[in-house]
Amino acid sequence: MSVTPIRIRRAPVTEVEILKARYDEARQIKDAWDHRYKRALYEHSSTIRSGGDFADTRRNLDAVEIQVADAAGELKVALNAWMHATTQHERRAS
């Protein structure tokens, strides 16, 4: 006797769910860049305190700052899209 697995039926993914997932992903990316920024800042200040050549750490810090700003912009766009879709969905349901 063989057993056939039963597939769980799931409702189709809605636009709001997709946008929420996009926001969650953007938030995780932003958190990761914030962590990298703190690390780059620590390495830069440590190099300055030890009297080392800090040109490389400064360039790294500048690059990470650009990425943090970009991730913050993406997060804002994702949040706005998710909120807009949520409020539009609530208006349509009313």
C-alpha positions in Angstrom: 0.0 0.0 0.0 1.4 3.4 -1.0 0.6 6.6 0.7 0.1 9.7 -1.4 1.0 12.9 0.3 -1.8 15.4 0.5 -0.8 18.8 -0.7 -1.9 21.7 1.5 -3.9 24.2 -0.5 -2.9 27.7 0.0 -4.7 30.8 -1.2 -2.9 32.7 -3.9 -0.3 35.2 -2.6 -1.8 38.7 -2.5 -0.1 41.9 -3.5 0.0 43.0 0.1 1.8 39.8 1.2 4.4 40.3 -1.6 5.0 43.9 -0.5 5.2 42.9 3.1 7.9 40.3 2.2 9.7 42.9 0.2 9.7 45.2 3.2 10.9 42.5 5.6 13.8 41.7 3.2 14.7 45.4 2.9 14.7 45.7 6.6 17.0 42.7 7.0 19.4 44.2 4.4 19.4 47.5 6.1 20.1 45.9 9.5 23.0 44.0 7.9 24.5 47.2 6.4 24.1 48.9 9.8 26.1 46.1 11.4 28.8 46.5 8.7 28.8 50.2 9.2 29.5 49.8 12.9 32.3 47.4 12.2 33.9 49.7 9.6 33.6 52.6 12.0 35.3 50.6 14.8 38.1 49.5 12.4 38.6 53.1 11.3 38.7 54.6 14.8 41.0 51.7 15.9 43.4 52.4 13.1 43.5 56.1 14.0 44.1 55.4 17.7 47.0 53.0 16.9 48.6 55.6 14.6 48.3 53.4 11.5 47.6 54.4 7.9 43.8 55.0 7.9 43.3 55.8 4.2 42.1 52.3 3.4 39.7 52.2 6.4 38.4 55.7 5.4 37.6 54.5 1.9 35.9 51.4 3.3 33.9 53.5 5.7 32.9 55.9 2.8 31.8 52.9 0.7 29.7 51.4 3.5 28.1 54.7 4.3 26.9 54.9 0.6 25.5 51.4 0.9 23.7 52.2 4.2 22.1 55.3 2.6 21.0 53.1 -0.4 19.6 50.5 1.9 17.7 53.1 3.8 16.2 54.4 0.6 15.1 51.0 -0.5 13.6 50.4 2.9 11.6 53.6 2.7 10.4 52.7 -0.8 9.4 49.2 0.3 7.6 50.6 3.4 5.7 53.2 1.4 4.6 50.6 -1.2 3.4 48.2 1.5 1.5 50.9 3.4 0.0 52.2 0.2 -1.2 48.8 -0.9 -2.5 48.1 2.6 -4.5 51.3 2.8 -5.9 50.8 -0.7 -6.9 47.2 0.2 -8.7 48.4 3.3 -10.5 51.1 1.3 -11.6 48.5 -1.3 -12.8 46.2 1.4 -15.0 48.9 3.0 
